[in-house]
Amino acid sequence: MVLLENDSFLTELTRLFQKCRSSGSVVITLKKYDGRTKPVPRKGHSESFEPADNKCLIRASDGKKKISTVVSTKEVIKFQMAYSNLLRAHMDGLKKKDKKSKSKKTKATHETDELLKTFGVPRLACTSCLKERFTGLGLDVQYFSPCGCMIHVSS
């Protein structure tokens, strides 16, 4: 793993994106970095360690080449702006999800709409209003859902 300065990291990240544009992927990880280079000692060995400031460790890999950088709190705004511009520029190859159309009406819903229009009932009427209107016409309402999913009217 190569630890780079922020500007050179962004340059290398651009190269990774270009290299993996046609096939492959780039994995980016971010985590809090306290400056330790050795693992935390086990319990019983008390060693107080106070980080000077908060830092962020950013790693990128394409499976073969690994790069990383450490961003301090003073450089976060500048780095974040450059990083977000880089991501916007290179994330144009993503495939859009196939959205299922919710506006398609089923046959039962269409028949319900026609029935409600016939009797002059508004689409979003409450169940009790519909029962009163249909029973006033001499019809028996067995079940009605306000969303129009099912209605069973018999004479």
DSSP file (Angstrom, degrees, kcal/mol; ACC not computed):
  #  RESIDUE AA STRUCTURE BP1 BP2  ACC     N-H-->O    O-->H-N    N-H-->O    O-->H-N    TCO  KAPPA ALPHA  PHI   PSI    X-CA   Y-CA   Z-CA
    1    1 A M              0   0    0      0, 0.0     2,-0.6     0, 0.0    66,-0.2   0.000 360.0 360.0 360.0 133.1    0.0    0.0    0.0
    2    2 A V  E     -a   67   0A   0     64,-1.3    66,-2.2    67,-0.0     2,-0.6  -0.884 360.0-148.2-105.0 122.4    1.4    3.3   -1.0
    3    3 A L  E     -a   68   0A   0     -2,-0.6     2,-0.2    64,-0.2    66,-0.2  -0.813  28.1-179.3 -90.7 118.5    0.7    6.3    1.2
    4    4 A L  E     -a   69   0A   0     64,-3.3    66,-0.5    -2,-0.6     2,-0.1  -0.692  31.6 -98.6-115.5 164.3    0.5    9.5   -0.9
    5    5 A E     >  -     0   0    0     -2,-0.2     4,-2.3    64,-0.1     5,-0.2  -0.368  46.9-102.3 -71.4 163.5   -0.1   13.2   -0.5
    6    6 A N  H  > S+     0   0    0      1,-0.2     4,-2.1     2,-0.2     5,-0.2   0.909 118.8  45.5 -59.9 -46.9   -3.7   14.4   -1.0
    7    7 A D  H  > S+     0   0    0      1,-0.2     4,-1.9     2,-0.2    -1,-0.2   0.917 115.3  46.1 -65.6 -43.2   -3.1   15.8   -4.5
    8    8 A S  H  > S+     0   0    0      1,-0.2     4,-2.5     2,-0.2    -1,-0.2   0.831 109.4  56.7 -69.6 -29.9   -1.1   12.9   -5.8
    9    9 A F  H  X S+     0   0    0     -4,-2.3     4,-2.6     2,-0.2    -2,-0.2   0.931 107.4  47.7 -63.2 -45.3   -3.8   10.5   -4.3
   10   10 A L  H  X S+     0   0    0     -4,-2.1     4,-1.9     2,-0.2    -2,-0.2   0.875 111.6  50.9 -64.1 -36.9   -6.5   12.3   -6.3
   11   11 A T  H  X S+     0   0    0     -4,-1.9     4,-1.7     2,-0.2    -2,-0.2   0.933 113.0  44.6 -64.6 -46.2   -4.3   12.0   -9.5
   12   12 A E  H  X S+     0   0    0     -4,-2.5     4,-2.3     1,-0.2    -2,-0.2   0.855 110.4  55.2 -66.7 -35.0   -3.7    8.3   -9.0
   13   13 A L  H  X S+     0   0    0     -4,-2.6     4,-2.4     2,-0.2    -1,-0.2   0.884 105.3  53.1 -65.2 -37.6   -7.4    7.8   -8.2
   14   14 A T  H  X S+     0   0    0     -4,-1.9     4,-2.3     2,-0.2    -1,-0.2   0.907 108.9  49.6 -61.2 -42.2   -8.3    9.4  -11.5
   15   15 A R  H  X S+     0   0    0     -4,-1.7     4,-2.4     2,-0.2    -2,-0.2   0.892 109.1  52.1 -64.4 -39.8   -5.9    7.0  -13.2
   16   16 A L  H  X S+     0   0    0     -4,-2.3     4,-2.0     2,-0.2    -2,-0.2   0.925 110.0  48.9 -62.1 -43.7   -7.6    4.0  -11.4
   17   17 A F  H  < S+     0   0    0     -4,-2.4    -2,-0.2     1,-0.2     4,-0.2   0.915 112.7  47.4 -62.0 -42.9  -11.0    5.2  -12.6
   18   18 A Q  H >< S+     0   0    0     -4,-2.3     3,-0.9     1,-0.2     4,-0.4   0.886 111.5  51.1 -66.1 -38.1   -9.8    5.5  -16.2
   19   19 A K  H 3< S+     0   0    0     -4,-2.4     4,-0.4     1,-0.2     3,-0.3   0.858 115.8  41.1 -66.8 -35.7   -8.2    2.1  -16.1
   20   20 A C  T 3< S+     0   0    0     -4,-2.0    -1,-0.2     1,-0.2    -2,-0.2   0.241  85.1 103.2 -97.8  12.6  -11.3    0.4  -14.8
   21   21 A R  S <  S+     0   0    0     -3,-0.9    -1,-0.2    -4,-0.2     3,-0.1   0.933  87.1  36.4 -63.3 -47.5  -13.8    2.3  -17.0
   22   22 A S  S    S-     0   0    0     -4,-0.4     2,-0.3    -3,-0.3    -1,-0.2   0.914 135.8  -6.1 -76.4 -42.3  -14.4   -0.5  -19.4
   23   23 A S  S    S+     0   0    0     -4,-0.4    -1,-0.3     2,-0.0     2,-0.2  -0.992 103.5  40.7-152.5 147.8  -14.2   -3.4  -17.0
   24   24 A G        -     0   0    0     -2,-0.3     2,-0.3    -3,-0.1    39,-0.1  -0.515  65.6-105.1 108.9-179.9  -13.4   -3.8  -13.3
   25   25 A S        -     0   0    0     37,-0.3     2,-0.5    -2,-0.2    -4,-0.1  -0.970   9.6-133.9-146.5 160.0  -14.2   -1.8  -10.2
   26   26 A V        -     0   0    0     -2,-0.3     2,-0.5    -6,-0.1    36,-0.2  -0.974  17.6-153.6-117.4 128.3  -12.6    0.6   -7.8
   27   27 A V  E     -B   61   0A   0     34,-3.1    34,-2.0    -2,-0.5     2,-0.4  -0.898  11.9-171.7-105.1 126.2  -13.1    0.0   -4.1
   28   28 A I  E     -B   60   0A   0     -2,-0.5     2,-0.4    32,-0.2    32,-0.2  -0.968   2.6-175.9-120.1 131.1  -12.8    3.1   -1.8
   29   29 A T  E     -B   59   0A   0     30,-2.5    30,-2.7    -2,-0.4     2,-0.4  -0.964   5.7-167.2-126.1 145.2  -12.8    2.9    2.0
   30   30 A L  E     +B   58   0A   0     -2,-0.4     2,-0.3    28,-0.2    28,-0.2  -0.988  15.8 160.5-127.9 138.6  -12.8    5.7    4.5
   31   31 A K  E     -B   57   0A   0     26,-1.9    26,-3.2    -2,-0.4     2,-0.1  -0.993  44.6 -89.4-153.8 159.0  -12.1    5.4    8.2
   32   32 A K  E     -B   56   0A   0     -2,-0.3     2,-0.5    24,-0.2    24,-0.2  -0.449  40.4-158.8 -68.4 139.1  -11.1    7.4   11.2
   33   33 A Y  E     -B   55   0A   0     22,-2.5    22,-0.9    38,-0.1    -1,-0.0  -0.982  18.3-177.3-126.9 123.3   -7.3    7.5   11.7
   34   34 A D        -     0   0    0     -2,-0.5    18,-0.2    20,-0.1    -1,-0.1   0.401  54.4-103.6-101.2   2.9   -5.7    8.3   15.0
   35   35 A G  S    S+     0   0    0      1,-0.3     2,-0.2    16,-0.1    -2,-0.0   0.413  71.9 142.1  95.1  -2.2   -2.1    8.2   13.8
   36   36 A R        -     0   0    0      1,-0.1    -1,-0.3    13,-0.0    -2,-0.1  -0.497  28.5-178.7 -74.4 140.6   -1.2    4.8   15.3
   37   37 A T        +     0   0    0     -2,-0.2    -1,-0.1     2,-0.1    -2,-0.0   0.491  69.8  58.1-110.9 -10.8    1.1    2.6   13.2
   38   38 A K  S    S-     0   0    0      1,-0.1    -2,-0.0     3,-0.0     0, 0.0  -0.845  95.5 -94.2-116.1 155.6    1.0   -0.3   15.7
   39   39 A P        -     0   0    0      0, 0.0    -2,-0.1     0, 0.0    -1,-0.1  -0.211  49.9 -89.3 -64.8 159.3   -2.0   -2.2   17.0
   40   40 A V        -     0   0    0      1,-0.1     0, 0.0    -4,-0.1     0, 0.0  -0.492  50.2-111.4 -67.9 133.7   -3.6   -1.2   20.3
   41   41 A P        -     0   0    0      0, 0.0     3,-0.1     0, 0.0     6,-0.1  -0.272  35.4-101.2 -67.2 155.9   -2.0   -3.0   23.3
   42   42 A R    >   -     0   0    0      1,-0.2     3,-1.5     2,-0.1     0, 0.0  -0.131  51.2 -72.5 -69.4 169.8   -3.9   -5.6   25.1
   43   43 A K  T 3  S+     0   0    0      1,-0.2    -1,-0.2     3,-0.1     3,-0.1  -0.310 117.9  40.9 -62.7 146.9   -5.6   -5.1   28.5
   44   44 A G  T 3  S+     0   0    0     -3,-0.1     2,-1.0     1,-0.1    -1,-0.2  -0.010  93.6  88.8 102.4 -29.8   -3.3   -4.8   31.4
   45   45 A H    <   -     0   0    0     -3,-1.5     2,-0.6     2,-0.1    -1,-0.1  -0.811  67.9-161.3-101.6  93.3   -0.7   -2.7   29.5
   46   46 A S        +     0   0    0     -2,-1.0     2,-0.4    -3,-0.1    -3,-0.1  -0.632  21.3 160.7 -82.4 123.3   -2.0    0.8   30.1
   47   47 A E        -     0   0    0     -2,-0.6     2,-0.5    -6,-0.1    -2,-0.1  -0.938  30.0-142.5-141.6 114.7   -0.6    3.3   27.6
   48   48 A S        -     0   0    0     -2,-0.4     2,-0.5     2,-0.0    -2,-0.0  -0.663  21.0-179.1 -84.9 128.4   -2.3    6.6   27.2
   49   49 A F        -     0   0    0     -2,-0.5    -2,-0.0     2,-0.0   -13,-0.0  -0.982   6.5-173.1-129.8 119.7   -2.4    7.8   23.6
   50   50 A E        -     0   0    0     -2,-0.5     2,-0.1     0, 0.0    -2,-0.0  -0.952  21.0-135.4-113.6 115.7   -4.0   11.1   22.7
   51   51 A P        -     0   0    0      0, 0.0     3,-0.1     0, 0.0   -16,-0.1  -0.441  10.9-135.5 -68.4 143.8   -4.3   11.9   19.0
   52   52 A A  S    S-     0   0    0      1,-0.2     2,-0.3   -18,-0.2   -17,-0.1   0.936  79.1 -17.6 -66.0 -47.4   -3.3   15.5   18.1
   53   53 A D  S    S-     0   0    0    -19,-0.1     2,-0.3    -3,-0.0    -1,-0.2  -0.959  81.9 -81.2-151.2 168.2   -6.3   16.0   15.8
   54   54 A N        -     0   0    0     -2,-0.3    19,-0.8    -3,-0.1     2,-0.3  -0.547  48.6-179.3 -76.3 136.7   -8.9   13.9   13.9
   55   55 A K  E     -BC  33  72A   0    -22,-0.9   -22,-2.5    -2,-0.3     2,-0.4  -0.894  20.0-137.8-132.0 162.2   -7.7   12.5   10.6
   56   56 A C  E     -BC  32  71A   0     15,-2.3    15,-2.9    -2,-0.3     2,-0.6  -0.988   8.7-149.9-125.5 129.1   -9.3   10.4    7.9
   57   57 A L  E     -BC  31  70A   0    -26,-3.2   -26,-1.9    -2,-0.4     2,-0.5  -0.870  15.4-168.9 -98.0 123.4   -7.6    7.5    6.2
   58   58 A I  E     -BC  30  69A   0     11,-2.8    11,-2.1    -2,-0.6     2,-0.4  -0.959   4.3-175.4-117.6 127.5   -8.8    7.0    2.6
   59   59 A R  E     -BC  29  68A   0    -30,-2.7   -30,-2.5    -2,-0.5     2,-0.3  -0.925   4.6-174.2-121.3 146.1   -7.9    3.9    0.7
   60   60 A A  E     +BC  28  67A   0      7,-2.8     7,-2.8    -2,-0.4     2,-0.3  -0.997   7.5 171.2-138.7 142.6   -8.5    3.0   -2.9
   61   61 A S  E     -BC  27  66A   0    -34,-2.0   -34,-3.1    -2,-0.3     5,-0.2  -0.996  29.8-164.4-150.9 145.3   -7.8   -0.3   -4.8
   62   62 A D        -     0   0    0      3,-1.6   -37,-0.3    -2,-0.3     4,-0.1   0.197  68.2 -92.0-109.2  12.7   -8.6   -1.9   -8.1
   63   63 A G  S    S+     0   0    0      2,-0.4     3,-0.1   -36,-0.1   -37,-0.1  -0.014 122.1  42.5 101.1 -28.2   -7.7   -5.3   -6.9
   64   64 A K  S    S+     0   0    0      1,-0.3     2,-0.4     0, 0.0    -1,-0.1   0.739 111.2  45.9-113.3 -47.1   -4.1   -5.0   -8.1
   65   65 A K        -     0   0    0    -49,-0.0    -3,-1.6   -64,-0.0     2,-0.4  -0.862  65.3-165.4-107.2 134.3   -2.9   -1.5   -7.1
   66   66 A K  E     + C   0  61A   0     -2,-0.4   -64,-1.3    -5,-0.2     2,-0.3  -0.965   9.5 174.4-121.3 133.8   -3.6    0.0   -3.7
   67   67 A I  E     +aC   2  60A   0     -7,-2.8    -7,-2.8    -2,-0.4     2,-0.3  -0.943   2.5 177.6-132.7 156.7   -3.2    3.7   -2.8
   68   68 A S  E     -aC   3  59A   0    -66,-2.2   -64,-3.3    -2,-0.3     2,-0.3  -0.983   8.2-172.4-153.2 162.1   -4.0    5.6    0.4
   69   69 A T  E     -aC   4  58A   0    -11,-2.1   -11,-2.8    -2,-0.3     2,-0.5  -0.977  20.1-132.3-151.2 160.1   -3.9    9.1    1.9
   70   70 A V  E     - C   0  57A   0    -66,-0.5     2,-0.5    -2,-0.3   -13,-0.2  -0.980  19.0-160.1-118.4 125.4   -4.4   10.7    5.3
   71   71 A V  E     - C   0  56A   0    -15,-2.9   -15,-2.3    -2,-0.5   -38,-0.1  -0.915   7.6-151.1-108.9 124.6   -6.5   13.9    5.3
   72   72 A S  E >>  - C   0  55A   0     -2,-0.5     3,-0.8   -17,-0.2     4,-0.5  -0.413  31.1-104.1 -87.4 169.0   -6.2   16.2    8.4
   73   73 A T  T 34 S+     0   0    0    -19,-0.8     3,-0.5     1,-0.2     4,-0.4   0.787 119.0  58.6 -64.6 -27.8   -9.0   18.4    9.6
   74   74 A K  T 34 S+     0   0    0      1,-0.2     4,-0.2     2,-0.1    -1,-0.2   0.809 112.0  39.3 -70.8 -29.1   -7.4   21.5    8.2
   75   75 A E  T <> S+     0   0    0     -3,-0.8     4,-2.5     1,-0.1     5,-0.3   0.379  86.8  99.8-101.7   2.6   -7.4   20.0    4.6
   76   76 A V  H  X S+     0   0    0     -4,-0.5     4,-3.1    -3,-0.5     5,-0.2   0.908  81.1  48.0 -61.3 -46.9  -10.9   18.4    4.7
   77   77 A I  H  > S+     0   0    0     -4,-0.4     4,-2.0     1,-0.2    -1,-0.2   0.935 115.3  44.4 -62.4 -47.5  -12.9   21.1    2.9
   78   78 A K  H  > S+     0   0    0     -4,-0.2     4,-1.9     1,-0.2    -1,-0.2   0.926 117.5  45.0 -62.9 -45.5  -10.4   21.4    0.0
   79   79 A F  H  X S+     0   0    0     -4,-2.5     4,-3.0     1,-0.2     5,-0.2   0.908 111.0  53.3 -66.2 -41.8  -10.0   17.6   -0.3
   80   80 A Q  H  X S+     0   0    0     -4,-3.1     4,-2.5    -5,-0.3    -1,-0.2   0.882 108.5  49.8 -63.3 -38.8  -13.7   16.9   -0.1
   81   81 A M  H  X S+     0   0    0     -4,-2.0     4,-1.9    -5,-0.2    -1,-0.2   0.936 115.1  42.9 -65.1 -46.0  -14.5   19.4   -2.9
   82   82 A A  H  X S+     0   0    0     -4,-1.9     4,-2.0     2,-0.2    -2,-0.2   0.895 115.1  50.5 -66.4 -40.0  -11.8   17.9   -5.2
   83   83 A Y  H  X S+     0   0    0     -4,-3.0     4,-2.3     2,-0.2    -2,-0.2   0.907 110.1  48.8 -65.3 -43.9  -12.9   14.3   -4.3
   84   84 A S  H  X S+     0   0    0     -4,-2.5     4,-2.4    -5,-0.2    -1,-0.2   0.885 110.8  50.7 -66.8 -37.5  -16.6   15.0   -4.9
   85   85 A N  H  X S+     0   0    0     -4,-1.9     4,-2.0    -5,-0.2    -1,-0.2   0.903 110.5  50.4 -63.7 -40.0  -15.8   16.5   -8.3
   86   86 A L  H  X S+     0   0    0     -4,-2.0     4,-1.5     2,-0.2    -2,-0.2   0.913 111.0  48.1 -64.0 -43.5  -13.6   13.5   -9.2
   87   87 A L  H  X S+     0   0    0     -4,-2.3     4,-1.1     1,-0.2    -2,-0.2   0.910 111.0  50.6 -65.0 -42.2  -16.4   11.1   -8.2
   88   88 A R  H  < S+     0   0    0     -4,-2.4     3,-0.3     1,-0.2    -1,-0.2   0.890 110.7  50.1 -61.6 -38.5  -19.0   13.0  -10.2
   89   89 A A  H  < S+     0   0    0     -4,-2.0     3,-0.3     1,-0.2    -1,-0.2   0.820 118.9  35.5 -70.4 -30.8  -16.8   13.0  -13.3
   90   90 A H  H  < S+     0   0    0     -4,-1.5     3,-0.4     1,-0.2    -1,-0.2   0.388  98.8  75.0-110.0   3.8  -16.1    9.2  -13.2
   91   91 A M    ><  +     0   0    0     -4,-1.1     3,-0.6    -3,-0.3    -1,-0.2  -0.001  63.5 102.2-102.5  30.4  -19.4    7.7  -12.0
   92   92 A D  T 3   +     0   0    0     -3,-0.3    -1,-0.2     1,-0.2    -2,-0.1   0.557  66.8  69.7 -87.7  -7.7  -21.2    8.2  -15.3
   93   93 A G  T 3  S+     0   0    0     -3,-0.4    -1,-0.2     2,-0.1     2,-0.1   0.368  70.1 121.2 -90.5   5.2  -20.8    4.5  -16.3
   94   94 A L    <   -     0   0    0     -3,-0.6     2,-0.3     1,-0.1    -3,-0.0  -0.424  65.3-120.4 -71.2 144.2  -23.2    3.3  -13.6
   95   95 A K        -     0   0    0     -2,-0.1     2,-0.2     1,-0.0    -1,-0.1  -0.667  23.7-123.1 -86.0 137.7  -26.3    1.4  -14.9
   96   96 A K        -     0   0    0     -2,-0.3     2,-0.2     1,-0.1    -1,-0.0  -0.533  28.0-111.4 -78.4 145.3  -29.7    2.8  -14.1
   97   97 A K        -     0   0    0     -2,-0.2     2,-0.9     1,-0.1    -1,-0.1  -0.480  28.2-113.9 -74.4 147.0  -32.1    0.6  -12.3
   98   98 A D        -     0   0    0     -2,-0.2     2,-0.4     1,-0.0    -1,-0.1  -0.738  34.5-150.2 -83.1 107.9  -35.1   -0.6  -14.2
   99   99 A K        -     0   0    0     -2,-0.9     2,-0.4     1,-0.0    -3,-0.0  -0.633   7.8-132.1 -83.8 133.9  -38.0    1.0  -12.4
  100  100 A K        -     0   0    0     -2,-0.4     2,-0.4     1,-0.1    -1,-0.0  -0.692  26.8-114.3 -84.6 135.8  -41.4   -0.8  -12.5
  101  101 A S        -     0   0    0     -2,-0.4     3,-0.3     1,-0.2    -1,-0.1  -0.557  27.9-174.8 -74.8 123.6  -44.3    1.4  -13.4
  102  102 A K  S    S+     0   0    0     -2,-0.4    -1,-0.2     1,-0.2    -2,-0.0   0.557  75.4  73.9 -91.3  -9.7  -46.7    1.9  -10.6
  103  103 A S        +     0   0    0      2,-0.1     2,-0.3     0, 0.0    -1,-0.2   0.596  67.6 108.5 -82.8  -9.7  -49.2    3.8  -12.8
  104  104 A K        -     0   0    0     -3,-0.3     2,-0.4     1,-0.1     0, 0.0  -0.517  63.5-142.9 -68.7 129.1  -50.3    0.7  -14.6
  105  105 A K        -     0   0    0     -2,-0.3     2,-0.1     1,-0.0    -2,-0.1  -0.733   7.6-130.9 -95.3 141.3  -53.9   -0.2  -13.6
  106  106 A T     >  -     0   0    0     -2,-0.4     4,-2.2     1,-0.1     5,-0.2  -0.370  29.2-105.5 -80.0 169.1  -55.0   -3.7  -13.2
  107  107 A K  H  > S+     0   0    0      1,-0.2     4,-2.3     2,-0.2     5,-0.2   0.891 120.4  51.9 -63.5 -40.1  -58.2   -4.9  -14.8
  108  108 A A  H  > S+     0   0    0      1,-0.2     4,-2.2     2,-0.2    -1,-0.2   0.904 110.0  48.5 -65.1 -41.4  -60.0   -5.0  -11.4
  109  109 A T  H  > S+     0   0    0      2,-0.2     4,-2.4     1,-0.2    -1,-0.2   0.905 111.0  50.9 -65.0 -41.0  -59.0   -1.4  -10.6
  110  110 A H  H  X S+     0   0    0     -4,-2.2     4,-2.1     1,-0.2    -2,-0.2   0.910 110.6  48.6 -63.3 -42.7  -60.1   -0.2  -14.0
  111  111 A E  H  X S+     0   0    0     -4,-2.3     4,-2.3     2,-0.2    -1,-0.2   0.880 110.1  52.3 -64.3 -38.4  -63.5   -1.9  -13.6
  112  112 A T  H  X S+     0   0    0     -4,-2.2     4,-2.6     2,-0.2    -2,-0.2   0.920 108.1  50.9 -63.3 -44.2  -63.9   -0.3  -10.1
  113  113 A D  H  X S+     0   0    0     -4,-2.4     4,-2.2     1,-0.2    -2,-0.2   0.909 110.8  48.8 -59.6 -42.9  -63.1    3.1  -11.5
  114  114 A E  H  X S+     0   0    0     -4,-2.1     4,-2.0     2,-0.2    -1,-0.2   0.904 111.4  49.7 -64.3 -41.0  -65.8    2.7  -14.2
  115  115 A L  H  X S+     0   0    0     -4,-2.3     4,-1.5     1,-0.2    -2,-0.2   0.911 111.0  49.0 -64.6 -42.5  -68.3    1.5  -11.6
  116  116 A L  H  <>S+     0   0    0     -4,-2.6     5,-2.8     1,-0.2     4,-0.4   0.880 110.7  50.7 -65.4 -38.0  -67.6    4.5   -9.4
  117  117 A K  H ><5S+     0   0    0     -4,-2.2     3,-0.9     3,-0.2    -1,-0.2   0.885 105.5  57.6 -64.6 -38.1  -67.9    6.9  -12.4
  118  118 A T  H 3<5S+     0   0    0     -4,-2.0    -1,-0.2     1,-0.3    -2,-0.2   0.895 113.1  38.1 -59.6 -41.8  -71.3    5.3  -13.3
  119  119 A F  T 3<5S-     0   0    0     -4,-1.5    -1,-0.3    -5,-0.1    -2,-0.2   0.382 113.6-115.1 -93.8   4.2  -72.8    6.0   -9.9
  120  120 A G  T < 5 +     0   0    0     -3,-0.9    -3,-0.2    -4,-0.4    -2,-0.1   0.846  61.2 152.6  69.3  35.0  -71.1    9.4   -9.5
  121  121 A V      < -     0   0    0     -5,-2.8    -1,-0.2    -6,-0.1    -2,-0.1  -0.842  46.8-117.8 -99.3 130.3  -68.9    8.5   -6.6
  122  122 A P    >   -     0   0    0      0, 0.0     3,-0.8     0, 0.0    -1,-0.0  -0.312  24.0-117.8 -63.4 152.3  -65.6   10.3   -6.1
  123  123 A R  T 3  S+     0   0    0      1,-0.3     2,-0.6    24,-0.0    25,-0.0   0.868 109.9  46.4 -60.2 -41.2  -62.5    8.1   -6.3
  124  124 A L  T 3  S+     0   0    0     23,-0.0    -1,-0.3    24,-0.0     2,-0.3  -0.400  80.9 140.6-103.3  56.8  -61.4    8.8   -2.8
  125  125 A A    <   -     0   0    0     -3,-0.8     2,-0.1    -2,-0.6    -4,-0.0  -0.676  53.8-108.8 -94.7 152.4  -64.7    8.4   -1.0
  126  126 A C     >  -     0   0    0     -2,-0.3     4,-1.9     1,-0.1     5,-0.2  -0.382  26.9-112.1 -79.9 162.1  -64.9    6.6    2.4
  127  127 A T  H  > S+     0   0    0      1,-0.2     4,-2.5     2,-0.2     5,-0.2   0.882 114.4  52.5 -62.1 -42.2  -66.4    3.2    2.8
  128  128 A S  H  > S+     0   0    0      1,-0.2     4,-2.3     2,-0.2    -1,-0.2   0.895 108.2  51.3 -65.8 -38.1  -69.4    4.3    4.8
  129  129 A C  H  > S+     0   0    0      1,-0.2     4,-2.3     2,-0.2    -1,-0.2   0.905 111.6  48.1 -62.9 -40.6  -70.4    6.9    2.2
  130  130 A L  H  X S+     0   0    0     -4,-1.9     4,-3.0     2,-0.2     5,-0.3   0.908 109.8  51.5 -66.5 -41.9  -70.1    4.3   -0.6
  131  131 A K  H  X S+     0   0    0     -4,-2.5     4,-2.7     1,-0.2     5,-0.3   0.923 111.4  48.0 -62.2 -42.5  -72.2    1.8    1.3
  132  132 A E  H  X S+     0   0    0     -4,-2.3     4,-1.9     2,-0.2    -1,-0.2   0.922 114.2  46.2 -63.2 -43.3  -74.9    4.4    1.9
  133  133 A R  H  X S+     0   0    0     -4,-2.3     4,-0.8     2,-0.2    -2,-0.2   0.918 116.2  44.0 -67.7 -43.0  -74.9    5.4   -1.8
  134  134 A F  H ><>S+     0   0    0     -4,-3.0     5,-2.8     1,-0.2     3,-0.5   0.897 114.2  48.9 -71.0 -39.0  -75.0    1.9   -3.1
  135  135 A T  H ><5S+     0   0    0     -4,-2.7     3,-1.2    -5,-0.3    -1,-0.2   0.834 105.8  58.9 -69.6 -29.7  -77.6    0.7   -0.6
  136  136 A G  H 3<5S+     0   0    0     -4,-1.9    -1,-0.2    -5,-0.3    -2,-0.2   0.777 105.0  50.6 -65.4 -25.3  -79.7    3.7   -1.5
  137  137 A L  T <<5S-     0   0    0     -4,-0.8    -1,-0.3    -3,-0.5    -2,-0.2   0.408 126.0-103.6 -90.4   0.6  -79.6    2.4   -5.1
  138  138 A G  T < 5S+     0   0    0     -3,-1.2     2,-0.3     1,-0.3    -3,-0.2   0.676  81.2 128.2  86.2  17.9  -80.8   -1.0   -4.0
  139  139 A L      < -     0   0    0     -5,-2.8     2,-0.6    -6,-0.1    -1,-0.3  -0.781  54.5-133.2-107.3 153.0  -77.3   -2.6   -4.3
  140  140 A D  E     -D  154   0B   0     14,-3.5    14,-2.3    -2,-0.3     2,-0.6  -0.921  13.3-154.9-108.1 121.4  -75.4   -4.6   -1.7
  141  141 A V  E     +D  153   0B   0     -2,-0.6    12,-0.2    12,-0.2     3,-0.1  -0.851  15.0 176.5 -96.6 120.3  -71.8   -3.7   -1.1
  142  142 A Q  E     -     0   0B   0     10,-2.5     2,-0.3    -2,-0.6    -1,-0.2   0.860  66.1  -5.3 -91.6 -40.0  -69.8   -6.6    0.4
  143  143 A Y  E     +D  152   0B   0      9,-0.6     9,-1.5     2,-0.0     2,-0.4  -0.975  58.3 179.1-156.2 139.6  -66.3   -5.1    0.5
  144  144 A F  E     -D  151   0B   0     -2,-0.3     7,-0.2     7,-0.2   -17,-0.1  -0.981  11.6-159.9-144.5 133.9  -64.6   -1.9   -0.6
  145  145 A S    >   -     0   0    0      5,-1.3     3,-2.5    -2,-0.4     5,-0.2  -0.946  22.4-134.8-108.3 130.4  -61.0   -0.8   -0.2
  146  146 A P  T 3  S+     0   0    0      0, 0.0   -21,-0.1     0, 0.0    -1,-0.1   0.746 104.8  61.2 -59.2 -23.9  -60.5    3.0   -0.5
  147  147 A C  T 3  S-     0   0    0    -23,-0.1   -23,-0.0     3,-0.1   -24,-0.0   0.563 115.5-115.8 -79.4  -5.5  -57.5    2.4   -2.8
  148  148 A G  S <  S+     0   0    0     -3,-2.5   -36,-0.2     2,-0.2     3,-0.1   0.667  72.9 135.1  85.0  17.0  -59.8    0.7   -5.3
  149  149 A C  S    S-     0   0    0      1,-0.2     2,-0.3    -4,-0.1   -37,-0.1   0.916  74.6   0.0 -67.2 -42.2  -58.2   -2.7   -5.1
  150  150 A M        +     0   0    0     -5,-0.2    -5,-1.3   -41,-0.1     2,-0.4  -0.991  57.2 172.7-151.6 138.9  -61.5   -4.6   -4.8
  151  151 A I  E     -D  144   0B   0     -2,-0.3     2,-0.5    -7,-0.2    -7,-0.2  -0.976   9.8-166.6-144.4 133.1  -65.2   -3.9   -4.8
  152  152 A H  E     +D  143   0B   0     -9,-1.5   -10,-2.5    -2,-0.4    -9,-0.6  -0.940  12.2 175.7-125.2 109.6  -67.9   -6.5   -4.9
  153  153 A V  E     +D  141   0B   0     -2,-0.5     2,-0.3   -12,-0.2   -12,-0.2  -0.950   1.5 177.2-117.0 128.9  -71.4   -5.1   -5.6
  154  154 A S  E      D  140   0B   0    -14,-2.3   -14,-3.5    -2,-0.5    -2,-0.0  -0.952 360.0 360.0-129.9 152.7  -74.4   -7.4   -6.0
  155  155 A S              0   0    0     -2,-0.3    -1,-0.1   -16,-0.2   -14,-0.1   0.421 360.0 360.0-101.2 360.0  -78.0   -6.6   -6.6
